Amino acid sequence: MKTMTCRQMGGPCDFQVHGNTPDEIVNNGAGHLTEMANSGDEEHKKAFAMMEEARQNPEAGKQWFEKLASDFAALPEDQV
C-alpha cells in the first residue's frame, strides 16, 4: 500500500489517500474531494471542477492519470 496526499493528486490539502494501485488512489481520493467540495470548501470545489473537466477531455484526463501513476510508482511502500 502507498499513500499520496490530496495535494499530490492536484488538490489543495494534505489529506492522506491510501491505495495499492493508482486506480485505487484515484477512487479513494474521489470521496474526499467530493465530500470537501460538497461541504463548500472553495479550493476543493476548484479541484473538483478540474477533475470534471479532465473527465470531459479524455486527453487531459489521460495526461493527469499518467502523471499520477508515475508519481505513485516512485513512492515507497507504506511502513506497517
Contact map, one row per residue, 1 for C-alpha under 8 A:
11100000000000000111100000000000000000000000000000000000000000000000000000001100
11110000000000000111100000000000000000000000000000000000000000000000000100111100
11111000000000011110000010000000000000000000000000000000000000000000000000101100
01111101100000011100000010000000000000000000000000000000000000000000000100000000
00111111100011111000000000000000000000000000000000000000000000000000000000000000
00011111111111111000000000001000100000000000000000000000000000000000000000000000
00001111111111100000000000000000000000000000000000000000000000000000000000000000
00011111111000000000000000000000000000000000000000000000000000000000000000000000
00011111111000000000000000000000000000000000000000000000000000000001000000000000
00000111111100000000000000000000000000000000001000000000000000000000000000000000
00000111111110000000000000000000100000000011001000000000000000000000000000000000
00000110011111000000000000000000000000000011001000000000000000000000000000000000
00001110001111100000000000000000000000000000000000000000000000000000000000000000
00001110000111110000000000000000000000000000000000000000000000000000000000000000
00001110000011111000000000000000000000000000000000000000000000000000000000000000
00111100000001111100000000000000000000000000000000000000000000000000000000000000
00111100000000111110000010011000000000000000000000000000000000000000000000000000
11110000000000011111000110010000000000000000000000000000000000000000000000000000
11100000000000001111111110010000000000000000000000000000000000000000000000000000
11000000000000000111110110000000000000000000000000000000000000000000000000000000
11000000000000000011111110000000000000000000000000000000000000000000000100000000
00000000000000000011111111000000000000000000000000000000000000000001100100000000
00000000000000000010111111100000000000000000000000000000000000000000000000000000
00000000000000000111111111110000000000000000000000000000000000000000000000000000
00110000000000001111111111111000000000000000000000000000000000000000000000000000
00000000000000000000011111111100000000000000000000000000000000000000000000000000
00000000000000000000001111111110000000000000000000000000000000000000000000000000
00000000000000001110000111111111000000000000000000000000000000000000000000000000
00000100000000001000000011111111100000000000000000000000000000000000000000000000
00000000000000000000000001111111110000000000000000000000000000000000000000000000
00000000000000000000000000111111111000000000000000000000000000000000000000000000
00000000000000000000000000011111111100000000000000000000000000000000000000000000
00000100001000000000000000001111111110000001001100000000000000000000000000000000
00000000000000000000000000000111111111000000000100000000000000000000000000000000
00000000000000000000000000000011111111100000000000000000000000000000000000000000
00000000000000000000000000000001111111111001100000000000000000000000000000000000
00000000000000000000000000000000111111111111100100000000000000000000000000000000
00000000000000000000000000000000011111111000100000000000000000000000000000000000
00000000000000000000000000000000001111111000000000000000000000000000000000000000
00000000000000000000000000000000000111111100100000000000000000000000000000000000
00000000000000000000000000000000000111111111100000000000000000000000000000000000
00000000000000000000000000000000000010011111110000000000000000000000000000000000
00000000001100000000000000000000000010001111111000000000000000000000000000000000
00000000001100000000000000000000100110001111111100000000000000000000000000000000
00000000000000000000000000000000000111011111111110000000000000000000000000000000
00000000000000000000000000000000000000000111111111000000000000000000000000000000
00000000011100000000000000000000100000000011111111100000000000000000000000000000
00000000000000000000000000000000110010000001111111110000000000000000000000000000
00000000000000000000000000000000000000000000111111111000000000000000000000000000
00000000000000000000000000000000000000000000011111111100000000000000000000000000
00000000000000000000000000000000000000000000001111111110000010000000000000000000
00000000000000000000000000000000000000000000000111111111000000000000000000000000
00000000000000000000000000000000000000000000000011111111100000000000000000000000
00000000000000000000000000000000000000000000000001111111111110010000000000000000
00000000000000000000000000000000000000000000000000111111110010000000000000000000
00000000000000000000000000000000000000000000000000011111110010000000000000000000
00000000000000000000000000000000000000000000000000001111111110000000000000000000
00000000000000000000000000000000000000000000000000000111111111000000000000000000
00000000000000000000000000000000000000000000000000000100111111100000000000000000
00000000000000000000000000000000000000000000000000000100111111110000000000000000
00000000000000000000000000000000000000000000000000100111111111111000000000000000
00000000000000000000000000000000000000000000000000000000011111111100000000000000
00000000000000000000000000000000000000000000000000000000001111111110000000000000
00000000000000000000000000000000000000000000000000000100000111111111000000000000
00000000000000000000000000000000000000000000000000000000000011111111100000000000
00000000000000000000000000000000000000000000000000000000000001111111110000000000
00000000000000000000000000000000000000000000000000000000000000111111111000000000
00000000100000000000010000000000000000000000000000000000000000011111111100000000
00000000000000000000010000000000000000000000000000000000000000001111111110000000
00000000000000000000000000000000000000000000000000000000000000000111111111000000
00000000000000000000000000000000000000000000000000000000000000000011111111100000
01010000000000000000110000000000000000000000000000000000000000000001111111100000
00000000000000000000000000000000000000000000000000000000000000000000111111100000
00000000000000000000000000000000000000000000000000000000000000000000011111110000
01100000000000000000000000000000000000000000000000000000000000000000001111111000
01000000000000000000000000000000000000000000000000000000000000000000000001111100
11100000000000000000000000000000000000000000000000000000000000000000000000111110
11100000000000000000000000000000000000000000000000000000000000000000000000011111
00000000000000000000000000000000000000000000000000000000000000000000000000001111
00000000000000000000000000000000000000000000000000000000000000000000000000000111
